[in-house]
């Protein structure tokens, strides 16, 4: 008979063996998960570096969109600050209405030149990734859907893709827009104070104040902006009888699309500004919704109240959209030129007749 000590020793070795197997299975499971994760990353990278129908990769569209948006937003931010100051002012019968010159004087008197750039940091930080996503989404969606619909439906496809592109990027846009407008309006004195106060008093929801209003403004705005620009370019190529427009012509057409779109969507912009900048307003006096803001502004100031800041908005959006589309088109041309140069250099390195010799040897 086996001694008790022998049986205990065998049991201990068996337990250690089972433990070792468990550890091996755990390591194998971890390695499998890691391999699957690496495969997903590789698949994403492959998609980002694979040229789309226009010859550019998704990564290049992202970079071009970020560069165009960041540059345009930074350059035109002071005019956006003036527009926000005008729209935030009290109703006309309370003596708070401001024209553009009055708004500039008020900002300079209270904060100096720096006041024109309040909120530029969060604005650029939010708009660059949003612009990257919006342009990349628009290009990807249009290149996917265009071949699947008749040419007569091209306008519908472009307008619909523009709307979807903004919805995709809106989650990034809204928090930055809230911070930008509250800093511009003087609700907070610094970005740190704004983030802390919104988090303490309103929670996560506070960073998305006016989200519906922004969607209602920017979905039709983006549809008109991208749609009109595409139509203006098509019309320009047709009238000038040329396949490619010059950079100056693209700037002019981009500015025209932005000006028309900006004026038509001003009432929605007024409502959005009212909803986003009422953090310190008595709760009983706050605007409850987009429709409430539009109705109350119309009652207090008439139709002109709905278009308050329209001049500043158009003067801001004409150069903004011109730069926005201009830089984007320039970036795309640079990427295409770089790829063409790379291909020509590669072809120059390969000796002539090497392919025919290789074929003959086979």
N, C-alpha and C positions, 0 to 999 in steps of 0.2 A: 504493500500500500504506500501511496505517496504521502510524504510528510506534509503537514499543514504549511510549513515554510515554503516547500516546493510549489504547492498550489497557489500560494499568495504571490510568489515570484512570477509564475506563468500569467496569472491574472493581471499583474502590474505591467508585464511586457505587452499583453494584449491591449490594455488600455492605452499604452503609449503608442502602439501601432495604429489604433483607431484614431487617436489624436493627430498623429502624423498624416494619416489619410485625409482627415478633415481639413488640416492646414493646406495640404496639397490641392484639395478640391477648391478651397477658398482662393488660393493663389491662381489656380487655373481659371476660376470664375472672374477674378479681377483682371487677368490678362485678356480674357475674352471680351470683357467690357471695354478695356483699353483699346483693343484692336478695332472693335465696332465704332468706338468714338473717333479713332484716327481715320477710319474709312469714311465716316460722315464728314469730317473736316476736309479730307482729300476731295470728296465729291463736291463740297461747297466751293473750294478753291478752283476746282476744274471748271465749274459753271461760271465763276467770276472771271476766269481768264480765257474763256472760250468766246471768240468773236460772235456778235449778234449779226442780224441781217445788214446793218449799216456799216459793218466792219470794225466797230468798237466793242470792247469787252464790257461786261457789267461793272468791273472795277474802274475802268476808265470813265464810264458814265457817272459813277459815284463821285470820283475825284473832280470831274468837270462841273457837276452840280454843286458840290461843296464850295469850290473856288468861286463860281459865279455868284452864289448866294452870299457867301461871307464878304466878298468885296463890295457888292452892291449894298448890302445892309449896313456895313460900316461907313461907307461914303455918304449915304443918304440919311443916316440916323438923325442928325439935327432937324431936318425938315419933318421927320416923323414925330419928334418931340414937340415941335410947334403945333402940329395937328392935334396931338393928344391934349395939350394944354388948352386949345380952343374948344375941344369937344367936352372936356371935363368941367368947363366953366358953368356957373349957375345959369338958370333960365334968364332970358332977356329982361323980363319984368322984375327980376331981383337985382338987376344992374350988373350981372356977371358976364354978359356976352362979350367976347373978344374977337377982334379981327386978327388977321395974320401978323400985322405990324405990332399991334397991342400985345399979342402973345409973346413975340420975340422980346419986346421991351420988358415985359413982366419976368420972363425967364432970366434975362441978363441982369435985371435989378435985384432979383432974389438970390441968384446962384452964380452969376457971371457966365463967362463962355462955357465953363465946365458943365453948367446946367443943361446945355444943348446936347450933351453926351451922356446924361443920366440914363442908365439902363442899357448902354451899348454893349457891355460885357455879356450879360445873360442873353441879350438879343442875338448877338453874333454866335454865341456858344450854342444856342438852341437852333438857330436858323441854318447854320452850316450842315449839321447832320440831317436836318429836315429837308434842306435843298438837295442834298445828295440822294436821299431816299426818294424824294418827289421826282426828280429828273430821271433817275434810274428806273423807277417804277413806271413812269410814263413811257419811256423809250421801250422798255421790255414789253409792256402791255400792248402798245400800238403795233410793235413789230410782230407780236403774237396774233393779234386779232385782225389786222389789215388783210392778210391773205385769205382769211376765212369769211370775209364779207365782200359784197360787190362794191365796185368803185363808187357807185351812187350813195353808198352808206358810209363813205369815208369820213364825212363831217361828224356823223353820229358816233362813230368809233373813236375819233380823236377827243370829242367833248366828254364822252363817257370814261375814257381812259384817264383823262385829266382829273375828273372827279374822284375816281378810285385812287389815283396817285396821291391826292391830298389827304383823303381819309387815312391812307396808310401812314403818312408822315405826321398826322395831326397830334398823335400822342407825344411826340417830341416837341412840337411847336408850342402847344398851349402853356405848359409851365413856364417856359421862357418868355412868352408873350405876357403872362400875368405879372411876372417879376419886372419886366421892362416897363410896362405901362404904369405900375404902381410907383416905381422909381421915378419915372418921368413926371408923374402927377404929384410927386412930393409926399406920397403916403408913407414911405420909408426913406431913411437917410442913407442906408447902405444895403448891399446885397445880403450880408450876414444877418442884419436886423430883420430884413424882409422874410428870409427863409425861416428864421427862428419864430417870428410872430405868426406867420401863416401856419406853421406846424403846430404851435401852441394853441392858437385860437380856432383854426378851421380844420386842422388835420390834412390828410392827403387830398381831400376834396377841394381844399382851398387853392391848391396849385392848378386845379382844373376849373376854376371859376370862369363862367362865361363860355364853357366849352361848346355848348349848343349854339350860342350866338356866333362863335368863331367858325364853326362848321357851316352855319347858315350863310355867313359872309364869304368864307374862303372857298367853299365848294363851287358855288357859281362863279366866284372870282377866278379861280384856277381854270375852270372850264372855259370862261371867256378869254382869259389871258393866253393860255396855250392854244385854244381853238382859233382865236382871232389872229394870233401870230402865225400859225400854220397857214391860215387862209390868206393873210396879207402876203406871205412869202410866195404862195402858189400864184396869187394874182400878179405879184411883181415879176416873177419869172415869165409869166404868160405875156404881160404887157411889154416887157423889155426883150422878150424872145431870147432868153438865155437860161442855161441850166443852173448856173451858180450866181448868186448875188454877191456884191462886194460887202466888206465889213461895214462900211458907212451906210449902205442901204439896209442891212440887217439891223443896225442901231436905230435908224429912223423908224422902221416897221415895228421893232420891239417897243419903242417909246410910244408910238401911236396906239398899239394894242393895250399898253398899260394905262394910258390916259383915258381911253374910252371905258375900259373896265373899271378903273378907279372911281370915275364919276358915277357910273351906274350903281355901284355897290356902296356908296357913301352912307345911305341910311342904315344899312346893316352894320357898317363900321361904327357909326354913332352909338347904336344899341349895344354893340360889343364893348365899346369903351366905357359906357355907363355901368354895365354889369361888372366889369373887371376892376373898376376903380372906386367901388362903394364900400370898401372894407370898414372905414371909420364913419360911415353914415348911419344915422339913427335907423334901427331895424324897421321901424314903422314907415319910414320914408324910402326904403330901398326898392329898387325895381325887382319885380318878382320873376320876370321872364323876358324873352326877346319881344314878344308882342306887347307886353306891358310897357316896356321901355319905348317902343316905337309909338304907341298910342299916347303915352304921357308927354313925350317930347313934342309930338304933333299938336297936342292940346295947349301946351305951355308956350311953344315958340312958333307954331304953324309949320308949314311945309319947309320953310327956310331953316328951321331947327334941325330937320332931318338931314339937311345938306350942309350943316355947320362943319367947317373944316374941309369942304369939297375942294376949294382952291388950293389949299396946302396939300391935300391928298393927291390931287392931280399933278401939282408942281413937284411933288415928291416921287410919284409913280412913273411919270414920263421918263425922267433920267434914270430912275431906279430900274425900270423894266428894260430900258435900252441897254444899260450896263449889264444887267442880269442875263439877258439873252445874248448880248454881244460877247461877254466873257465866256459864256457857255459854248457859243459857236467857235470862238477862237481856240478854246481848249480842245474841242473836238478836232478841229483842223490840225492842231499841233500833234495830237495823238496819231492821226492818220498819216501825217507827213513823217513822223518819227518811224512808224511801221514801214512805210514805203521806202524810206532811206535804209532801214535795217535789211529789208528784203533785197534791195539793189546791191548792198554791200556783200550780202551772203552770196548772191548770184555772181558777183565779180570775183569772189575768192575761188569758186568752183571752176576748174579749167574747162574750156570749151571742148566738146567732144568726149568728155569723161563718161556721160551717160550712154552715148552710142557705143563706146568701147566696152563699157560694162555689159551692155546688151549683147554685143558680139561675143564676148567671152562666155556668156551663158549659153 
